[in-house]
Amino acid sequence: MALRPRNNPLVAVSILLLVLFLITLAFNLMVAQRAPALHGGEMQTATSLLLKVLGGLFVLLLLYAAFSRVTRRGQPTETGVVIDAFHDVVRRLREKEQELERLRSVAEERAQEVESYNENILRSVSSGVITFNRDGVVTTFNDAAASILRLRREDVLGKACTEVFGAQSVVARLLTRALAHGDVITREEFELEVPHGGKIWVGVSTSLLKDHAGGLIGTTFVCTDLTEIKALQERVEMRERMMVLGEMSAGIAHEFRNLMGTILGAGKLIARQLPGGSPIHESVQTITHVISDMDHLVTQLLNFARKTEPDLAPVALEPWLKRAVEQVVEQAPVPNLRVEVRCVPDLPVIRMDEILMRQALSNLVQNAIEAMPAGGDLTVSAGVRALQGRRREVAVTIADTGVGIPQDRLAKIFLPFFTMKAKGTGLGLALVHKIVLLHNGRIEVESRDGKGTTFHVFLPAG
């Protein structure tokens, strides 16, 4: 292999020494011809010495180069091998770097796909999913959990459980059991207070969240909303109690009616045998009137106890509602009574028994009017509420500004024979409740003593 300056520094040094030698030789010749004898001899001596030194160095370099070629003859050039090996290593490193970059991009894409897939799963499930780390901080909170618990994700993520749900809450207690003792819950139902007031029923299952090594890194909560199910269970239980009570009431009513018939017949017989002005005659008349009132009460009790199958038919709610309210208001004139009936546009048609539902609505409106003897505002409105899935229900609201119902009596108003009226039988609201249950609906009430009462009747739409 020929020596090239870029590959061997000896060539460059040799050329440099040769150039210096030639320059010194030319300078020596010029001095010998033109310089005076005194100073020219001294300078010529100096240049001659420099020529000898440069010539000697040049000869030594040539000898070293020749010796190196002889010693390396028949062997591959080490410098070229080292350089080629170095370039090969650099090339391989660059290839590995590119391969690592490609693998890193693929891993990031896979991680993003997995994360997106997990997000889609959490977003699609109907159950609420909440995860806490070992410090009790919320790390996952899906859309279903936000909907069930009436909370916003941005208000929950990154915050401690005690800050979100309270230090004494059931959630905090279950979290402590899971993190401190490793307890998991297959299923537990409890009532939970939600923001802005109100309570909901939730079912919760917990599990421990562990890493690949089996170390505990957090806890997962899966919750479902049981509020509607609990309400349905209560309605079913109430309907069963009403059926049992109705059967018992029917038997008692029949027995009372037989006894009262005997008393009424004997009283009328005695009244015909007494002279008109006799004091005993007036007492007998009092007995017959009381028996007639009792017979009316027994008739109402039998109506309540009678097994009724509603005759359901499609009904346009808005005109029916306005007509039913007007009929009750016309029969119960009250001074300074302001009545308003409001319906949202495009109310759906509902299936109901017009006669039974008119009886229930009339009873509610009549109670509202009687609660405002000096007048007030009566508002009857109808709207639509969206439920889970595509289900909807119609909400009919009857609100008054009357005397209200004390809180300690609010839970008893639908019980038979419970009344707050001086001459009431206590069967009116019980019958309303029964009619609403027969239509697969529900009725709720809210009231403030001295401020008024609002009844909400919810009926399935369609």
Buried (B, 14 or more C-beta within 10 A) or exposed (E): EEBEEEEBEBBEBBEBBBEBBEEBBEBBEEBBEEBEEEEBEEBBEEBBEBBEBBBEBBEEBBEEBEEEEEEEEEEEEEEEEEEEEEEEEEEEEEEEEEEEEEEEEEEEEEEEEEEEEEEEEBEEBEBBBBBBBEEBBBBBBBBBBBEBBEBEEEBBEEBBBBBBBEEEBBBBEBBBBBBEEEEBBEEEEBEBEBEEEEEBBBBBBBBBBEEEEEEEBBBBBBBBBBBEEBBEEEBEEBBEEBEEBBEEBBEEBBEBBEEBEEBBEEBBEBBEEBEEEEEEBEEBBEBBEBBEEBBEBBEBBBBBBEEBEBEBEEBEBBEBBBEBBEEBBEEEEBEEBEBEBEBEEEBBEBBBBBEBBBBBBBBBBBBBBBBBEEBBBBBBBBEEEEEEEEEBBBBBBBBBBBBBBEEEEBEEBBBBBBBBEEEBBBBBBBBBBBBBBBBBBBBEBEBEBEEBBBBBBBBBBE
